[in-house]
Amino acid sequence: MLKSHNDVHIETAETRSGSISHIFRADPTNCGDWWSLPAHYFTFPNHDSVIDINDYEPGMDFNRIAIIGGGGLIGPAFRQLEDLIERNDVICIGWGLGNNMTDDKRTGYVAHGAPLPEYATRFNLLGIRDVVEGLRWVPCASCMHPSFRHDYPVIHDIVVFEHKRIPLNIGPFPRMSNAGSDIERVIRFLASGDTIITNSYHGAYWAALLNRKCVAIPFSSKFYGFKHPPALTTIDGWKGAIRRATAYSEALQSCRAANISFYSDVSELVFHNT
């Protein structure tokens, strides 16, 4: 079931078949994006029918059911999502989608969250990775990756995990970026730190799954919806934020249970519509 980017076929309208399309940001150069796809971990009919959301165009030929996610696709960078939800010929399931309404990659800091747009409530079935009143919480499906079930030794007091386009000038600590698709390597690196300093959404999420403390410098509204939140701060405030950072021993079990339960509901919806 688990695939590297070399094993997943990204389809076009001409090659699609079957009843389900899996849509996400199919970017093998961003580890979090790549491993957010639920079809990496759960069995579906024609689970290789994968489409990059950036390749979606209004009115294009489409399968009857679309499983969209994960990733921070609810935001102005992915306006095609609204068009897809509005289609009457497609049953839309949102899985592990997240708020990405505001971001500032230039300064690397956003001071607060942002409300979701109205269209985000119009899925046929929605599980959202943010904690939002009235919506079902279903975090990123990458929690199902088997590497999170291992125990890893703490080697460093602090490690830095930075977004590939927003370097963190914090040091001198071991560091890695979210570039590439080698999640096993990333997990081993994150687990090697007692505290992780990051500006990567998945760096913060995976830190919680690994029961590690985390300090995050938020460049987007997506950092303000965690159920197991990191200590948020500006880049200059990271030292003080370490004292507020918390490890969450229950995070992995909680996140996995939410995904397994959602898969059951997705399977029922798919069964009744295929």
LUMTIMI-373683 format. One line per 10 residues: number of its first residue (from 1); for each residue x, y, z of N, C-alpha, C. Coordinates in Angstrom, 2 decimals, decimal comma, padded with zeros to 5 digits, always signed. Layout:
NUM) X:Y:Z:X:Y:Z:X:Y:Z  ...;
***
This chain:
1) +000,82:-001,21:+000,00:+000,00:+000,00:+000,00:+000,86:+001,26:+000,00  +001,91:+001,34:+000,85:+002,75:+002,53:+000,90:+003,60:+002,61:-000,35  +003,70:+003,81:-000,90:+004,37:+003,99:-002,18:+005,34:+005,16:-002,11  +006,43:+005,02:-002,80:+007,29:+006,17:-003,03:+006,71:+006,95:-004,20  +007,27:+008,14:-004,45:+006,72:+008,94:-005,55:+006,94:+008,27:-006,89  +007,89:+007,34:-006,98:+008,13:+006,64:-008,24:+007,08:+005,57:-008,51  +006,30:+005,19:-007,49:+005,32:+004,12:-007,63:+003,90:+004,60:-007,82  +003,63:+005,87:-007,66:+002,28:+006,40:-007,79:+002,11:+007,03:-009,15  +001,06:+006,58:-009,86:+000,78:+007,11:-011,19:-000,16:+008,29:-011,08  +000,27:+009,46:-011,50:-000,57:+010,65:-011,49:-001,33:+010,69:-012,82;
11) -002,66:+010,56:-012,75:-003,47:+010,41:-013,94:-003,87:+011,74:-014,55  -004,28:+011,65:-015,80:-004,88:+012,77:-016,51:-006,31:+012,38:-016,88  -007,05:+013,29:-017,42:-008,45:+013,00:-017,78:-008,53:+011,85:-018,77  -007,53:+011,71:-019,62:-007,59:+010,69:-020,66:-007,32:+009,29:-020,11  -006,64:+009,17:-018,95:-006,25:+007,85:-018,46:-007,08:+007,38:-017,30  -008,04:+008,19:-016,82:-008,79:+007,84:-015,63:-009,80:+006,74:-015,90  -010,03:+005,88:-014,91:-011,05:+004,84:-015,00:-011,53:+004,53:-013,59  -012,66:+003,80:-013,49:-013,17:+003,42:-012,19:-014,05:+004,49:-011,60  -014,34:+004,40:-010,31:-015,37:+005,23:-009,71:-014,84:+006,27:-008,74  -013,58:+006,20:-008,31:-013,03:+007,10:-007,31:-011,80:+007,81:-007,85;
21) -011,74:+009,10:-007,60:-010,51:+009,86:-007,85:-009,96:+010,32:-006,51  -008,66:+010,23:-006,33:-007,98:+010,70:-005,12:-007,20:+011,95:-005,50  -007,54:+013,06:-004,85:-007,00:+014,35:-005,24:-006,25:+014,97:-004,07  -005,01:+015,33:-004,31:-004,21:+016,00:-003,28:-003,13:+016,79:-003,98  -002,29:+017,45:-003,21:-001,16:+018,16:-003,80:-000,05:+017,13:-003,97  +000,02:+016,57:-005,17:+000,92:+015,46:-005,43:+002,33:+015,98:-005,72  +002,98:+016,43:-004,68:+004,30:+017,06:-004,80:+005,35:+016,20:-004,10  +006,10:+015,39:-004,85:+007,11:+014,54:-004,22:+008,31:+015,30:-003,68  +008,34:+016,63:-003,88:+009,43:+017,43:-003,32:+009,06:+018,03:-001,97  +007,84:+017,73:-001,49:+007,39:+018,20:-000,18:+006,90:+016,98:+000,59;
31) +007,64:+016,57:+001,60:+007,38:+015,31:+002,28:+005,98:+015,27:+002,90  +005,56:+016,37:+003,53:+004,25:+016,40:+004,17:+003,12:+016,28:+003,17  +003,21:+017,04:+002,08:+002,18:+016,96:+001,04:+002,08:+015,53:+000,50  +003,22:+014,95:+000,19:+003,21:+013,64:-000,47:+002,59:+012,55:+000,40  +002,87:+012,58:+001,68:+002,41:+011,50:+002,55:+001,08:+011,79:+003,22  +000,39:+012,85:+002,77:-000,93:+013,16:+003,33:-002,05:+012,39:+002,63  -001,75:+011,69:+001,58:-002,76:+011,00:+000,78:-003,31:+009,78:+001,52  -004,61:+009,73:+001,83:-005,17:+008,58:+002,54:-004,98:+007,25:+001,81  -004,94:+007,28:+000,48:-004,78:+006,05:-000,29:-003,42:+005,40:-000,09  -002,48:+006,10:+000,53:-001,22:+005,45:+000,90:-001,45:+004,38:+001,97;
41) -002,50:+004,54:+002,77:-002,66:+003,73:+003,98:-003,93:+002,91:+004,03  -004,94:+003,27:+003,24:-006,23:+002,60:+003,28:-006,56:+002,03:+001,91  -007,32:+000,94:+001,91:-007,68:+000,25:+000,68:-008,94:+000,85:+000,08  -008,88:+001,17:-001,21:-010,02:+001,68:-001,95:-010,08:+000,98:-003,31  -011,26:+000,94:-003,93:-011,30:+000,55:-005,35:-010,46:+001,53:-006,16  -009,75:+001,02:-007,15:-008,88:+001,80:-008,04:-008,10:+002,89:-007,29  -007,38:+002,45:-006,21:-006,71:+003,43:-005,38:-005,52:+004,11:-006,06  -005,17:+003,69:-007,27:-004,09:+004,35:-007,99:-004,57:+005,52:-008,85  -005,87:+005,80:-008,83:-006,41:+006,92:-009,60:-006,16:+008,21:-008,83  -004,96:+008,76:-008,99:-004,50:+009,90:-008,21:-004,33:+011,11:-009,12;
51) -004,84:+012,25:-008,66:-004,79:+013,49:-009,44:-004,19:+014,60:-008,59  -003,24:+015,31:-009,15:-002,72:+016,51:-008,49:-003,76:+017,61:-008,60  -004,12:+018,23:-007,48:-005,14:+019,27:-007,52:-004,74:+020,42:-008,44  -003,45:+020,62:-008,64:-003,02:+021,68:-009,56:-003,32:+021,35:-011,02  -003,64:+020,08:-011,31:-003,99:+019,68:-012,67:-005,50:+019,72:-012,92  -006,27:+019,98:-011,86:-007,72:+020,02:-012,02:-008,14:+021,29:-012,75  -009,06:+021,13:-013,71:-009,63:+022,26:-014,43:-011,14:+022,18:-014,40  -011,84:+023,30:-014,29:-013,31:+023,28:-014,25:-013,90:+022,53:-015,44  -014,85:+021,65:-015,15:-015,55:+020,92:-016,19:-014,84:+019,70:-016,72  -013,64:+019,40:-016,23:-012,92:+018,26:-016,74:-013,63:+016,95:-016,39;
61) -013,44:+015,94:-017,21:-014,01:+014,62:-016,99:-013,54:+014,09:-015,65  -014,48:+013,46:-014,91:-014,15:+013,12:-013,53:-014,88:+011,87:-013,09  -014,29:+011,14:-012,15:-014,97:+010,00:-011,55:-016,10:+010,48:-010,64  -017,01:+009,56:-010,33:-018,21:+009,95:-009,57:-017,88:+010,38:-008,15  -016,87:+009,77:-007,53:-016,51:+010,08:-006,15:-015,10:+010,65:-006,12  -014,93:+011,77:-005,40:-013,62:+012,39:-005,23:-013,27:+012,40:-003,75  -012,16:+011,76:-003,41:-011,61:+011,85:-002,06:-010,48:+012,87:-002,11  -010,69:+013,99:-001,45:-009,79:+015,14:-001,57:-009,00:+015,29:-000,28  -007,68:+015,29:-000,38:-006,86:+015,48:+000,81:-005,76:+014,45:+000,88  -004,94:+014,65:+001,93:-005,00:+015,76:+002,86:-004,29:+017,01:+002,35;
71) -003,84:+017,80:+003,33:-003,11:+019,01:+003,00:-003,91:+020,28:+003,24  -003,19:+021,39:+003,28:-003,81:+022,69:+003,51:-004,39:+023,26:+002,24  -005,44:+022,60:+001,73:-006,00:+022,97:+000,43:-007,13:+023,98:+000,52  -007,57:+024,32:+001,76:-008,66:+025,28:+001,90:-008,05:+026,68:+002,01  -007,94:+027,33:+000,86:-007,32:+028,64:+000,83:-007,22:+029,16:-000,58  -006,82:+030,41:-000,74:-006,81:+031,05:-002,06:-005,84:+030,43:-003,04  -004,85:+029,68:-002,58:-003,91:+029,06:-003,50:-004,53:+027,89:-004,25  -005,68:+027,40:-003,77:-006,32:+026,25:-004,40:-007,80:+026,56:-004,64  -008,05:+027,59:-005,44:-009,42:+028,02:-005,72:-010,20:+026,97:-006,51  -009,49:+026,04:-007,17:-010,17:+025,00:-007,92:-010,96:+024,07:-007,01;
81) -010,63:+024,05:-005,71:-011,36:+023,21:-004,77:-012,83:+023,63:-004,71  -013,11:+024,92:-004,70:-014,49:+025,39:-004,64:-015,27:+024,94:-005,86  -014,66:+025,00:-007,04:-015,34:+024,56:-008,25:-015,68:+023,07:-008,16  -014,75:+022,29:-007,64:-014,97:+020,86:-007,53:-016,13:+020,55:-006,58  -016,18:+021,25:-005,45:-017,26:+021,03:-004,49:-018,61:+021,40:-005,07  -018,66:+022,39:-005,96:-019,91:+022,86:-006,54:-020,48:+021,92:-007,59  -019,71:+020,97:-008,06:-020,18:+020,10:-009,13:-021,27:+019,15:-008,64  -022,33:+019,02:-009,40:-023,43:+018,13:-009,05:-023,16:+016,69:-009,43  -022,16:+016,46:-010,29:-021,90:+015,11:-010,77:-020,79:+014,42:-009,98  -020,31:+015,03:-008,92:-019,21:+014,46:-008,13:-019,59:+014,47:-006,65;
91) -019,43:+013,33:-005,99:-019,58:+013,24:-004,54:-018,23:+013,57:-003,93  -018,16:+014,64:-003,15:-016,89:+015,14:-002,63:-016,70:+014,75:-001,16  -015,60:+014,08:-000,90:-015,20:+013,70:+000,46:-013,90:+014,42:+000,77  -013,90:+015,22:+001,83:-012,69:+015,90:+002,27:-012,07:+015,15:+003,43  -010,80:+014,79:+003,31:-010,14:+013,96:+004,33:-008,84:+014,62:+004,77  -008,81:+015,07:+006,02:-007,60:+015,68:+006,54:-007,26:+017,00:+005,90  -008,27:+017,68:+005,36:-008,03:+019,00:+004,76:-007,80:+020,04:+005,85  -007,10:+021,11:+005,49:-006,77:+022,10:+006,50:-006,87:+023,53:+006,01  -007,03:+024,42:+006,96:-007,09:+025,86:+006,74:-005,74:+026,37:+006,24  -005,77:+027,08:+005,13:-004,57:+027,73:+004,62:-004,96:+029,07:+004,00;
101) -005,83:+029,79:+004,74:-006,44:+031,00:+004,22:-005,48:+032,18:+004,13  -004,52:+032,23:+005,02:-003,54:+033,32:+004,98:-002,14:+032,74:+005,15  -001,18:+033,34:+004,48:+000,22:+032,96:+004,71:+001,12:+034,13:+004,36  +002,31:+034,06:+004,88:+003,30:+035,10:+004,61:+004,67:+034,44:+004,56  +005,02:+033,98:+003,38:+006,32:+033,33:+003,22:+007,46:+034,33:+003,18  +007,14:+035,60:+002,95:+008,20:+036,62:+002,89:+008,78:+036,87:+004,27  +007,91:+037,15:+005,27:+008,41:+037,39:+006,62:+008,49:+036,10:+007,42  +007,75:+035,07:+007,00:+007,77:+033,80:+007,70:+006,95:+033,78:+008,97  +006,01:+034,75:+009,11:+005,23:+034,77:+010,35:+003,84:+035,32:+010,10  +002,83:+034,59:+010,61:+001,43:+035,04:+010,63:+000,97:+034,97:+012,08;
111) +000,37:+036,03:+012,57:+000,12:+036,17:+014,00:-001,18:+035,55:+014,49  -002,05:+035,10:+013,59:-003,33:+034,58:+014,03:-003,92:+033,68:+012,96  -004,95:+032,94:+013,34:-005,66:+032,09:+012,41:-006,63:+032,88:+011,55  -007,42:+032,15:+010,76:-008,38:+032,78:+009,86:-009,60:+031,88:+009,74  -010,78:+032,46:+009,56:-011,99:+031,62:+009,42:-011,98:+030,86:+008,11  -012,68:+029,74:+008,11:-012,83:+028,96:+006,89:-013,87:+029,61:+005,98  -013,71:+029,46:+004,69:-014,73:+029,96:+003,76:-016,00:+029,12:+003,83  -017,10:+029,69:+003,41:-018,38:+028,99:+003,49:-018,39:+027,70:+002,69  -017,70:+027,69:+001,54:-017,74:+026,50:+000,70:-017,14:+025,27:+001,37  -016,31:+025,48:+002,39:-015,67:+024,35:+003,07:-016,68:+023,47:+003,81;
121) -017,87:+023,97:+004,04:-018,89:+023,18:+004,74:-019,78:+022,41:+003,79  -019,52:+022,47:+002,48:-020,43:+021,90:+001,50:-019,98:+020,56:+000,93  -019,02:+019,91:+001,59:-018,65:+018,57:+001,19:-019,79:+017,60:+001,50  -019,84:+016,49:+000,77:-020,78:+015,43:+001,12:-020,37:+014,74:+002,42  -019,07:+014,67:+002,65:-018,52:+014,15:+003,90:-017,19:+014,86:+004,12  -017,02:+015,41:+005,32:-015,81:+016,19:+005,58:-015,19:+015,81:+006,91  -013,91:+015,54:+006,87:-013,09:+015,42:+008,07:-011,95:+016,41:+007,94  -011,88:+017,38:+008,85:-010,92:+018,48:+008,73:-009,85:+018,35:+009,81  -008,62:+018,65:+009,45:-007,51:+018,45:+010,37:-007,43:+019,51:+011,45  -008,16:+020,62:+011,27:-008,21:+021,68:+012,27:-009,33:+021,42:+013,27;
131) -009,15:+021,89:+014,48:-010,22:+021,84:+015,47:-011,14:+023,03:+015,21  -012,34:+022,76:+014,70:-013,32:+023,79:+014,35:-014,66:+023,36:+014,91  -015,28:+024,24:+015,66:-016,57:+023,91:+016,27:-017,59:+023,55:+015,19  -018,27:+022,41:+015,39:-019,30:+021,98:+014,47:-018,81:+021,13:+013,32  -017,49:+020,97:+013,17:-016,92:+020,14:+012,11:-016,18:+018,96:+012,70  -016,15:+017,89:+011,95:-015,51:+016,65:+012,41:-014,00:+016,75:+012,27  -013,32:+016,44:+013,36:-011,85:+016,48:+013,34:-011,30:+015,15:+012,83  -010,58:+015,23:+011,72:-009,86:+014,07:+011,18:-008,49:+014,58:+010,74  -007,45:+014,29:+011,49:-006,13:+014,84:+011,17:-005,52:+014,15:+009,95  -004,40:+014,67:+009,53:-003,70:+014,13:+008,37:-003,50:+012,62:+008,49;
141) -003,79:+011,91:+007,40:-003,69:+010,45:+007,39:-002,27:+009,94:+007,52  -001,28:+010,81:+007,44:+000,11:+010,35:+007,57:+000,39:+009,74:+008,94  -000,50:+009,96:+009,91:-000,33:+009,31:+011,22:-000,39:+007,80:+011,11  -000,93:+007,28:+010,00:-001,05:+005,84:+009,80:+000,26:+005,22:+009,31  +001,25:+006,03:+009,01:+002,52:+005,47:+008,52:+003,14:+004,58:+009,61  +003,57:+003,38:+009,25:+004,09:+002,44:+010,27:+005,32:+002,92:+011,01  +006,06:+003,87:+010,45:+007,28:+004,34:+011,13:+006,97:+005,03:+012,45  +005,76:+005,52:+012,64:+005,42:+006,18:+013,90:+005,23:+005,19:+015,04  +005,14:+003,91:+014,73:+004,93:+002,92:+015,78:+006,23:+002,49:+016,44  +007,36:+002,94:+015,93:+008,65:+002,55:+016,48:+009,07:+003,49:+017,61;
151) +009,94:+002,99:+018,47:+010,56:+003,83:+019,49:+011,91:+004,30:+018,98  +012,20:+005,57:+019,21:+013,44:+006,16:+018,74:+014,16:+006,82:+019,91  +015,48:+006,70:+019,95:+016,22:+007,35:+021,05:+016,35:+008,85:+020,83  +016,30:+009,60:+021,90:+016,59:+011,04:+021,85:+018,10:+011,22:+021,86  +018,60:+011,92:+020,86:+020,05:+012,12:+020,72:+020,43:+013,57:+020,97  +019,55:+014,50:+020,59:+019,84:+015,93:+020,68:+018,80:+016,64:+021,55  +019,23:+017,68:+022,24:+018,26:+018,50:+022,99:+017,31:+019,22:+022,04  +017,85:+019,74:+020,93:+017,06:+020,52:+019,98:+017,45:+020,12:+018,56  +016,45:+019,97:+017,70:+016,69:+019,85:+016,26:+015,80:+020,87:+015,55  +016,23:+021,29:+014,36:+015,49:+022,27:+013,57:+015,01:+021,59:+012,29;
161) +013,70:+021,71:+012,03:+013,11:+021,16:+010,82:+012,41:+022,30:+010,09  +012,99:+022,72:+008,95:+012,54:+023,94:+008,31:+011,83:+023,66:+006,99  +010,90:+024,57:+006,66:+010,25:+024,52:+005,36:+011,30:+024,82:+004,30  +011,24:+024,08:+003,20:+012,30:+024,19:+002,19:+012,39:+025,58:+001,57  +011,28:+026,34:+001,62:+011,31:+027,69:+001,03:+011,43:+028,80:+002,07  +011,47:+028,42:+003,36:+011,55:+029,44:+004,41:+012,60:+028,98:+005,43  +013,87:+029,17:+005,16:+014,92:+028,73:+006,09:+014,78:+029,42:+007,45  +015,13:+028,68:+008,49:+015,11:+029,21:+009,85:+016,53:+029,52:+010,29  +016,77:+030,76:+010,58:+018,10:+031,18:+011,02:+018,22:+030,96:+012,53  +018,20:+029,69:+012,91:+018,33:+029,28:+014,31:+019,41:+028,22:+014,36;
171) +020,35:+028,37:+015,23:+021,42:+027,38:+015,27:+022,28:+027,59:+016,48  +023,33:+026,82:+016,63:+023,79:+025,78:+015,71:+023,24:+024,41:+016,12  +022,17:+023,97:+015,51:+021,53:+022,70:+015,84:+021,46:+021,82:+014,60  +021,35:+020,52:+014,79:+021,09:+019,65:+013,63:+019,83:+020,13:+012,91  +019,87:+020,11:+011,59:+018,73:+020,62:+010,85:+018,45:+019,79:+009,62  +017,20:+019,88:+009,18:+016,73:+019,20:+007,98:+015,58:+020,02:+007,44  +015,32:+019,92:+006,14:+014,15:+020,57:+005,56:+013,11:+019,52:+005,17  +011,94:+020,00:+004,78:+010,87:+019,09:+004,38:+010,95:+018,71:+002,91  +012,06:+019,01:+002,26:+012,21:+018,68:+000,85:+012,31:+017,17:+000,66  +011,73:+016,69:-000,43:+011,81:+015,27:-000,75:+010,64:+014,48:-000,20;
181) +010,68:+013,16:-000,39:+009,56:+012,30:+000,01:+009,99:+011,17:+000,94  +011,20:+011,23:+001,50:+011,69:+010,16:+002,36:+011,19:+010,37:+003,79  +009,97:+009,91:+004,06:+009,37:+010,16:+005,37:+010,07:+009,38:+006,47  +010,58:+008,20:+006,18:+011,28:+007,45:+007,22:+012,49:+008,22:+007,73  +013,22:+008,82:+006,83:+014,39:+009,62:+007,22:+013,96:+010,82:+008,04  +012,89:+011,48:+007,64:+012,39:+012,65:+008,37:+011,95:+012,25:+009,77  +011,23:+011,16:+009,90:+010,74:+010,73:+011,21:+011,91:+010,40:+012,13  +012,91:+009,73:+011,61:+014,09:+009,42:+012,45:+014,76:+010,70:+012,92  +014,86:+011,67:+012,02:+015,48:+012,95:+012,40:+014,67:+013,66:+013,47  +013,37:+013,81:+013,25:+012,53:+014,49:+014,23:+012,59:+013,81:+015,59;
191) +012,53:+012,50:+015,58:+012,54:+011,75:+016,84:+013,87:+011,86:+017,56  +014,92:+012,25:+016,87:+016,24:+012,36:+017,51:+016,32:+013,57:+018,44  +015,34:+014,47:+018,35:+015,36:+015,67:+019,18:+014,39:+015,59:+020,34  +014,81:+016,09:+021,49:+013,88:+016,21:+022,62:+012,88:+017,32:+022,34  +013,35:+018,39:+021,70:+012,48:+019,50:+021,26:+012,76:+019,78:+019,80  +011,68:+019,97:+019,04:+011,78:+020,27:+017,61:+011,36:+021,72:+017,38  +012,20:+022,48:+016,71:+011,85:+023,83:+016,29:+011,57:+023,78:+014,80  +010,40:+024,25:+014,39:+010,00:+024,06:+013,00:+009,11:+025,18:+012,52  +009,06:+025,36:+011,21:+008,04:+026,18:+010,57:+007,33:+025,36:+009,49  +007,40:+024,05:+009,63:+006,70:+023,13:+008,75:+005,47:+022,59:+009,47;
201) +004,31:+022,64:+008,81:+003,10:+022,11:+009,44:+003,31:+020,66:+009,84  +003,80:+019,86:+008,92:+003,96:+018,44:+009,24:+005,10:+018,19:+010,22  +006,07:+019,10:+010,25:+007,09:+018,98:+011,28:+006,46:+019,06:+012,67  +005,53:+020,00:+012,86:+004,84:+020,15:+014,14:+003,89:+018,98:+014,40  +003,16:+018,56:+013,37:+002,22:+017,44:+013,51:+002,96:+016,16:+013,85  +004,01:+015,87:+013,12:+004,76:+014,64:+013,36:+005,49:+014,67:+014,70  +005,91:+015,84:+015,16:+006,50:+015,95:+016,49:+005,51:+015,47:+017,55  +004,25:+015,90:+017,42:+003,23:+015,46:+018,38:+003,04:+013,94:+018,32  +003,01:+013,39:+017,11:+002,84:+011,94:+016,97:+003,99:+011,16:+017,59  +005,16:+011,77:+017,61:+006,36:+011,13:+018,17:+006,53:+011,41:+019,66;
211) +005,57:+012,12:+020,24:+005,64:+012,45:+021,68:+006,85:+013,32:+021,99  +007,13:+014,26:+021,08:+008,23:+015,20:+021,27:+007,66:+016,61:+021,47  +008,38:+017,41:+022,22:+008,01:+018,81:+022,38:+008,32:+019,57:+021,09  +007,52:+020,61:+020,84:+007,68:+021,33:+019,58:+007,43:+022,82:+019,77  +008,30:+023,61:+019,16:+008,14:+025,05:+019,02:+007,97:+025,34:+017,54  +006,92:+026,07:+017,18:+006,65:+026,35:+015,77:+006,57:+027,84:+015,50  +007,17:+028,25:+014,39:+007,08:+029,62:+013,91:+006,09:+029,62:+012,75  +004,87:+030,12:+012,96:+003,80:+029,96:+011,96:+003,90:+030,98:+010,83  +004,00:+030,50:+009,60:+003,97:+031,40:+008,45:+002,60:+031,39:+007,79  +001,65:+030,63:+008,37:+000,33:+030,48:+007,76:-000,72:+030,28:+008,85;
221) -001,97:+030,54:+008,50:-003,08:+030,30:+009,42:-003,25:+028,82:+009,74  -002,64:+027,95:+008,95:-002,81:+026,52:+009,18:-002,21:+026,06:+010,51  -001,33:+026,85:+011,11:-000,71:+026,46:+012,37:-001,62:+026,68:+013,58  -002,75:+027,32:+013,39:-003,58:+027,71:+014,53:-004,75:+026,76:+014,79  -004,75:+025,60:+014,15:-005,87:+024,68:+014,33:-005,52:+023,33:+014,91  -004,30:+023,17:+015,39:-003,87:+021,86:+015,90:-004,68:+021,43:+017,13  -005,05:+020,15:+017,16:-005,61:+019,60:+018,40:-004,52:+019,41:+019,44  -003,31:+019,10:+018,98:-002,15:+018,93:+019,86:-001,14:+020,02:+019,48  -001,37:+021,24:+019,97:-000,65:+022,39:+019,43:+000,81:+022,48:+019,89  +001,68:+022,95:+019,00:+003,03:+023,32:+019,40:+003,00:+024,66:+020,12;
231) +004,10:+025,02:+020,71:+004,24:+026,37:+021,28:+004,56:+027,32:+020,14  +003,63:+028,20:+019,83:+003,80:+029,12:+018,70:+004,54:+030,38:+019,14  +005,38:+030,89:+018,25:+006,20:+032,04:+018,61:+006,76:+032,69:+017,35  +007,30:+033,88:+017,51:+008,09:+034,48:+016,45:+009,47:+033,81:+016,44  +010,21:+034,05:+015,39:+011,53:+033,42:+015,31:+012,45:+033,92:+016,43  +012,25:+035,15:+016,90:+013,10:+035,67:+017,97:+012,69:+035,16:+019,35  +011,51:+034,56:+019,44:+011,02:+034,12:+020,75:+011,16:+032,64:+021,02  +011,94:+031,93:+020,20:+011,98:+030,47:+020,31:+012,53:+029,99:+021,65  +013,48:+030,71:+022,24:+014,07:+030,25:+023,50:+013,03:+030,23:+024,61  +012,26:+031,31:+024,72:+011,22:+031,34:+025,73:+010,10:+030,36:+025,47;
241) +009,82:+030,10:+024,17:+008,74:+029,18:+023,82:+009,05:+027,74:+024,20  +010,33:+027,40:+024,29:+010,68:+026,03:+024,68:+010,09:+025,69:+026,04  +010,01:+026,66:+026,92:+009,45:+026,40:+028,26:+007,95:+026,10:+028,20  +007,30:+026,53:+027,13:+005,86:+026,27:+026,99:+005,55:+025,02:+026,17  +006,55:+024,44:+025,55:+006,31:+023,30:+024,66:+005,90:+022,06:+025,45  +004,96:+021,32:+024,89:+004,38:+020,16:+025,55:+004,46:+018,95:+024,64  +004,76:+017,80:+025,22:+004,68:+016,53:+024,49:+003,32:+015,90:+024,74  +002,81:+015,19:+023,74:+001,46:+014,62:+023,81:+001,54:+013,11:+023,64  +001,54:+012,40:+024,74:+001,68:+010,95:+024,68:+000,48:+010,28:+024,01  -000,67:+010,94:+024,01:-001,89:+010,35:+023,46:-002,10:+010,69:+021,99;
251) -001,26:+011,54:+021,40:-001,54:+012,08:+020,08:-001,62:+011,00:+019,01  -000,67:+010,10:+018,97:-000,65:+009,10:+017,90:-001,91:+008,23:+017,94  -002,26:+007,74:+019,09:-003,45:+006,89:+019,20:-004,70:+007,67:+018,82  -004,82:+008,90:+019,28:-005,98:+009,72:+018,99:-006,12:+009,99:+017,50  -005,02:+010,33:+016,85:-005,06:+010,65:+015,43:-005,35:+009,42:+014,58  -004,76:+008,31:+014,94:-005,02:+007,07:+014,20:-006,48:+006,64:+014,36  -007,01:+006,73:+015,56:-008,40:+006,32:+015,79:-009,36:+007,17:+014,96  -009,10:+008,48:+014,88:-009,97:+009,36:+014,10:-009,95:+008,99:+012,62  -008,79:+008,62:+012,10:-008,69:+008,24:+010,70:-009,34:+006,90:+010,42  -009,17:+005,95:+011,31:-009,79:+004,64:+011,12:-011,31:+004,76:+011,15;
261) -011,84:+005,56:+012,06:-013,28:+005,77:+012,14:-013,79:+006,46:+010,87  -013,05:+007,43:+010,37:-013,47:+008,14:+009,17:-013,44:+007,22:+007,96  -012,45:+006,36:+007,88:-012,37:+005,40:+006,78:-013,62:+004,52:+006,74  -014,12:+004,14:+007,91:-015,34:+003,33:+007,97:-016,51:+004,09:+007,34  -016,64:+005,37:+007,65:-017,73:+006,16:+007,10:-017,54:+006,42:+005,60  -016,29:+006,64:+005,20:-016,01:+006,80:+003,77:-016,37:+005,52:+003,02  -015,99:+004,38:+003,56:-016,27:+003,10:+002,91:-017,77:+002,89:+002,73  -018,55:+003,26:+003,73:-020,00:+003,12:+003,63:-020,56:+004,03:+002,54  -020,08:+005,26:+002,48:-020,55:+006,19:+001,45:-020,16:+005,69:+000,06  -018,93:+005,19:-000,07:-018,48:+004,68:-001,36:-019,31:+003,47:-001,77;
271) -019,59:+002,57:-000,82:-020,35:+001,36:-001,11:-021,74:+001,70:-001,64  -022,37:+002,70:-001,09:-023,73:+003,06:-001,48:-023,78:+003,88:-002,76  -022,62:+004,25:-003,29:-022,61:+005,10:-004,49:-021,75:+004,52:-005,62  -021,45:+003,22:-005,53:-020,71:+002,58:-006,62:-021,41:+001,31:-007,03;
***
